Amino acid sequence: MKIIKESKVSKTGLFILIVILGFNSFFITTTNQSSSNSLTIVVSLSIIGDWVENIVAGNINVVSIVTGLENPHTYDPTPSEIAAMVGADIFIRFGNPGLEPWIQSIIDANPNFKNKTLTLIDYVNGEYMDYDPLIKANNAHVWMSPIKVGDMCRKIYELVAKLDPLNNSTYYNHYLNYKNDLFELLIRIDKAKQTFRGVKVVVHHPSFIYFFDLLGIERLGSIEEHEGSEPSVTHIAELVQLINDEKAAGTRILLVNQPQLDEEDILGISESTGVDIVLLTPLLGVEIDPSLQPLFGNEIDNYIKMLDYNLYMLEHPIIRATTTQSTDQGSYGFELTMLVLGLVISSRRKGKKSIVRTNPYRENFNKGK
């Protein structure tokens, strides 16, 4: 993605257009003044940037603010990033204040900025967020469901078509191709569902509720009780007891961590219970272990690869911290075992429409096509 420091359209001109003509007229006037290659869309997270890139395919500049290993909940944009956001033709965000709280202050300081901001939460069929009993609040990580992503990509396409109507047919074809890729991803997820029958997980952060729901995986608990909070000793002890009780009943348990978070607590729980740790990611920009690069390349650089990677990691936990008694000190230590197994990832078939008609997600995906 190319980072553009300044918009080709002056801020004064944008202000006049917004006030006099309104939001929709702003889109049209901007298009008349600029070629598509001089337009810039800035997005809050690189996940959104990947969807936009798939639709515009290089015709419009796309800039992502949070690019990967940063925590979007606590991110602090630089002055140059704020300037890129304010100077863009369009800014796209998810819109949940708890997910991107740093955006609101920029909107407050730049009144015009709100008028060119697309908030994706307004354009998902049905309820945008599900209530999460683990955190006692709505869960903002909706992009972990390809069904909801399909809804959001539809709105992104409509926005881009308004911004650059001369290339509307190109964007529509790209949108349909990407929607088909999402549908094939859902088929792979549905096929993998049988593998995880009866599996339960304890997560570090509640990022994966929508992904686990598609796989039929039950979440027993979360190390992080509230956003950004440190778990208490009592809470960790309760999780250890819960895991041991489930293990005694014959349940297969996995611990779920992500590279954006510290591993100390989850390693301690794994050591105490002997439960495998699975490393999943809800964000792009994550470097891939060299042993897995033949399967996935050097980096998680797109949304579909990210979910295929997460499926693989669930099927092949890579870390097991076992409780081992030291012969000389009588203390416990970690034994980390790499379990790298082979996997053939289904290739993405751009433009092909070989969709399984009995798949339960067809009806949801055909809405708005």
C-alpha positions in Angstrom: 0.0 0.0 0.0 1.3 3.4 -0.9 1.3 6.0 1.9 0.3 9.4 0.7 1.3 12.3 2.9 -1.0 14.9 1.5 -4.3 14.8 -0.4 -4.4 16.3 -3.9 -7.7 18.1 -3.0 -7.3 21.2 -0.8 -8.9 21.2 2.6 -10.5 24.6 1.9 -12.1 23.2 -1.3 -13.4 20.2 0.6 -15.0 22.4 3.3 -16.8 24.5 0.8 -18.1 21.4 -1.1 -19.3 19.7 2.1 -21.1 22.8 3.4 -22.8 23.8 0.1 -23.5 20.6 -1.6 -23.6 18.0 1.1 -22.0 14.6 1.5 -23.2 12.9 -1.7 -22.4 15.9 -3.8 -19.0 15.9 -2.3 -18.3 12.5 -3.7 -19.4 13.5 -7.2 -17.5 16.8 -7.2 -14.3 15.1 -6.0 -14.5 12.6 -8.8 -14.9 15.3 -11.4 -11.8 17.1 -10.2 -9.6 14.1 -9.8 -8.5 11.0 -11.7 -8.8 7.7 -9.9 -5.0 7.5 -9.4 -5.0 10.7 -7.5 -7.7 9.6 -5.1 -6.7 8.4 -1.6 -8.7 6.2 0.8 -7.3 5.9 4.3 -8.5 3.1 6.6 -8.2 2.6 10.3 -7.0 -1.0 10.2 -5.0 -2.9 7.6 -7.8 -5.6 7.6 -10.1 -2.9 6.0 -7.3 -1.9 3.7 -7.1 -5.4 2.4 -10.8 -5.4 1.4 -10.5 -2.0 -0.2 -7.4 -3.2 -2.2 -9.2 -6.2 -3.5 -12.0 -4.0 -4.8 -10.0 -1.1 -6.2 -7.1 -3.2 -7.4 -4.6 -0.4 -7.6 -6.9 2.2 -9.2 -7.1 4.2 -5.9 -4.3 4.8 -3.3 -5.0 3.0 -0.1 -3.4 3.8 3.2 -3.7 1.8 6.5 -3.0 3.4 9.9 -2.9 0.4 12.2 -0.9 -2.1 10.1 -0.5 -5.2 12.2 1.2 -5.9 15.5 0.0 -2.6 17.0 -3.0 -2.9 19.4 -5.9 -1.0 17.7 -7.6 -0.5 21.1 -4.7 1.6 22.4 -3.1 3.0 19.2 -1.8 6.5 19.2 -1.5 7.9 15.7 1.4 10.1 14.7 0.9 13.7 13.4 1.7 12.6 9.9 -0.9 9.8 10.1 -3.5 12.2 11.4 -2.7 14.5 8.5 -3.2 11.6 6.1 -6.5 10.8 7.6 -7.8 14.4 7.5 -6.4 14.9 4.0 -7.8 11.7 2.5 -10.7 11.7 0.0 -12.4 9.1 2.2 -11.7 7.5 5.6 -13.1 4.1 6.5 -13.3 2.7 10.0 -15.2 0.0 11.8 -16.8 2.5 14.1 -16.9 0.9 17.5 -15.5 3.4 20.0 -14.0 0.7 22.1 -12.1 -0.7 19.1 -10.8 2.6 17.6 -11.2 5.1 20.4 -8.3 7.3 19.1 -10.4 8.3 16.1 -13.0 10.3 18.0 -10.6 13.0 19.1 -9.5 13.5 15.5 -13.2 13.9 14.4 -13.8 16.4 17.3 -10.8 18.5 16.2 -11.6 18.4 12.5 -15.4 18.8 11.9 -15.1 18.2 8.1 -13.5 14.9 8.7 -16.7 13.3 10.0 -18.5 14.1 6.7 -16.0 11.9 4.7 -15.8 9.1 7.2 -17.5 5.8 6.3 -18.5 3.8 9.4 -18.9 0.1 8.6 -20.9 -0.8 11.6 -23.9 0.9 10.0 -23.9 -1.5 7.0 -24.0 -5.0 8.3 -27.2 -7.1 7.9 -28.8 -7.8 11.2 -27.1 -7.1 14.5 -23.6 -5.8 13.9 -22.1 -7.1 17.2 -23.0 -10.0 19.3 -23.2 -9.8 23.1 -20.2 -11.6 24.6 -20.9 -13.1 28.1 -17.1 -13.5 28.8 -16.6 -9.7 28.8 -20.2 -8.7 29.6 -20.4 -6.4 26.6 -20.8 -6.4 22.8 -17.8 -7.9 21.0 -16.3 -5.6 18.4 -14.2 -8.1 16.5 -16.8 -8.7 13.8 -14.3 -9.0 11.0 -13.5 -12.6 12.2 -16.8 -13.6 10.4 -16.5 -13.7 6.6 -20.3 -13.4 6.5 -20.2 -9.9 8.1 -17.1 -9.1 6.0 -19.2 -9.7 2.9 -21.7 -7.1 4.1 -19.0 -4.6 4.7 -17.3 -5.2 1.3 -20.7 -4.5 -0.4 -20.7 -1.0 1.2 -17.1 -0.4 0.4 -17.8 -1.2 -3.3 -20.8 1.2 -3.3 -18.6 3.9 -1.8 -15.8 3.4 -4.3 -18.3 3.4 -7.2 -19.5 6.8 -6.1 -16.0 8.1 -5.7 -14.9 6.9 -9.1 -18.0 6.1 -11.2 -16.1 5.8 -14.5 -14.6 2.6 -13.2 -17.8 1.2 -11.6 -17.9 -2.0 -13.7 -14.3 -2.8 -12.8 -14.9 -2.3 -9.1 -18.1 -4.4 -9.3 -16.4 -7.3 -10.9 -13.6 -7.2 -8.3 -16.2 -7.1 -5.6 -17.9 -10.2 -6.9 -14.6 -12.0 -7.3 -13.6 -11.2 -3.7 -17.1 -12.1 -2.4 -16.7 -15.5 -4.1 -13.3 -15.9 -2.4 -14.9 -15.2 0.9 -17.6 -17.8 0.2 -15.0 -20.4 -0.6 -13.3 -19.5 2.7 -16.6 -20.2 4.5 -16.7 -23.6 2.8 -13.3 -24.4 4.2 -14.3 -23.3 7.6 -17.5 -25.4 7.5 -15.5 -28.5 6.4 -13.1 -28.0 9.3 -16.0 -27.8 11.8 -16.0 -31.6 12.2 -12.4 -31.5 13.3 -13.2 -29.4 16.4 -16.3 -31.2 17.6 -16.3 -31.0 21.4 -13.2 -28.8 21.6 -13.3 -25.9 24.1 -10.9 -23.0 24.5 -9.7 -20.5 27.0 -8.6 -17.3 25.2 -6.2 -14.5 26.2 -8.3 -11.8 24.5 -11.9 -12.2 23.2 -10.9 -11.6 19.6 -12.2 -14.8 18.0 -15.8 -15.2 19.1 -17.3 -15.0 15.6 -14.6 -17.3 14.1 -15.2 -19.9 16.9 -19.0 -19.7 16.5 -18.6 -20.7 12.8 -16.4 -23.7 13.9 -18.7 -24.7 16.8 -15.9 -24.1 19.4 -17.1 -23.2 22.9 -15.1 -20.6 24.9 -14.8 -21.5 28.5 -13.2 -18.2 29.7 -10.9 -15.3 28.9 -7.7 -14.3 30.7 -8.5 -10.7 29.9 -11.7 -9.9 31.8 -12.0 -6.4 30.5 -10.3 -4.4 27.7 -6.8 -3.6 28.7 -7.1 -5.0 32.2 -4.6 -7.3 33.9 -6.0 -10.5 35.2 -6.1 -11.1 39.0 -4.4 -14.0 40.7 -7.8 -15.2 41.7 -9.1 -15.1 38.2 -6.1 -17.1 36.9 -6.6 -19.7 39.6 -10.3 -20.0 38.6 -9.3 -20.6 35.0 -6.8 -23.3 36.0 -9.4 -25.0 38.1 -12.0 -24.8 35.3 -9.6 -26.3 32.8 -8.6 -29.1 35.1 -12.3 -29.9 35.7 -13.0 -30.0 32.0 -9.9 -32.2 31.4 -11.1 -34.6 34.1 -14.4 -34.9 32.2 -12.5 -35.9 29.1 -12.9 -32.5 27.2 -10.1 -31.4 24.8 -9.0 -27.9 25.8 -6.9 -25.4 23.9 -5.4 -22.1 25.2 -5.5 -19.3 22.6 -3.0 -16.5 22.5 -2.1 -13.9 19.8 1.2 -12.3 18.8 -0.1 -8.8 19.8 -0.3 -9.9 23.5 2.1 -10.9 26.2 2.5 -14.7 26.7 3.5 -14.9 30.4 0.0 -15.6 31.8 -1.0 -18.1 29.2 2.3 -20.0 29.5 1.8 -20.2 33.2 -1.7 -21.6 32.8 -0.4 -24.1 30.2 2.4 -25.2 32.6 -0.1 -25.7 35.4 -2.6 -27.7 33.2 -0.5 -29.3 30.5 -2.9 -27.8 27.8 -1.7 -26.9 24.3 -1.3 -23.3 23.2 -2.6 -22.1 19.9 -1.3 -18.9 18.4 -3.9 -17.2 16.3 -4.0 -13.6 14.9 -7.0 -11.2 14.4 -4.7 -8.8 12.5 -2.5 -8.6 9.5 1.2 -7.9 9.4 2.3 -10.9 11.5 5.6 -12.5 10.6 5.3 -16.3 10.0 7.6 -18.8 11.6 10.2 -20.0 9.1 9.0 -23.6 9.5 5.5 -22.5 8.2 6.7 -20.2 5.4 6.5 -22.9 2.7 2.8 -22.9 3.4 2.0 -19.3 4.0 4.9 -17.1 2.9 6.8 -14.7 5.1 3.9 -12.7 6.5 0.1 -12.7 7.1 -0.6 -10.0 4.5 -4.3 -10.6 3.6 -7.5 -11.4 5.3 -8.2 -14.8 3.7 -4.7 -16.0 4.4 -5.1 -14.9 8.0 -8.2 -17.1 8.5 -6.6 -20.1 6.6 -3.6 -19.7 8.9 -5.8 -19.6 12.0 -7.5 -22.8 10.8 -4.1 -24.5 10.4 -2.9 -23.4 13.8 -6.0 -24.7 15.5 -5.5 -28.1 13.9 -1.8 -28.1 14.8 -1.0 -26.4 18.1 2.6 -25.3 18.1 3.4 -24.9 21.8 2.9 -27.2 24.7 4.2 -26.1 28.1 4.5 -29.2 30.2 5.1 -29.3 33.9 8.5 -30.8 34.5 10.2 -31.2 37.9 13.8 -30.0 37.9 16.1 -32.7 39.5 18.5 -30.2 41.1 16.2 -27.3 42.2 12.8 -28.8 42.5 11.3 -26.0 40.4 9.0 -26.1 37.4 10.1 -25.2 33.9 8.7 -25.0 30.4 9.2 -27.5 27.7 8.3 -26.0 24.3 7.6 -28.5 21.6 7.2 -27.5 17.9 4.7 -29.7 16.2 4.9 -28.8 12.5 2.8 -31.0 10.3 2.0 -30.8 6.6 -1.1 -29.1 5.2 -2.3 -28.4 1.7 -4.1 -25.1 1.7 -6.9 -24.8 -0.8 -5.8 -22.4 -3.5 -7.8 -19.3 -4.2 -9.5 -19.4 -7.6 -10.1 -15.9 -8.7 -13.3 -15.4 -10.7 -14.5 -19.0 -10.6 -18.1 -19.6 -9.5 -17.9 -23.3 -8.4 -19.9 -22.7 -5.2 -21.3 -25.7 -3.3 -25.1 -25.1 -3.5 -25.9 -27.0 -0.3 -23.6 -24.8 1.9 -25.6 -23.2 4.7 -24.0 -19.8 4.1 -25.3 -19.3 0.5 -28.4 -17.5 1.5 -26.5 -15.0 3.6 -24.0 -14.4 0.9 -26.5 -13.9 -1.9 -28.0 -11.0 0.0 -27.2 -7.7 -1.8 -25.1 -9.4 -4.5 
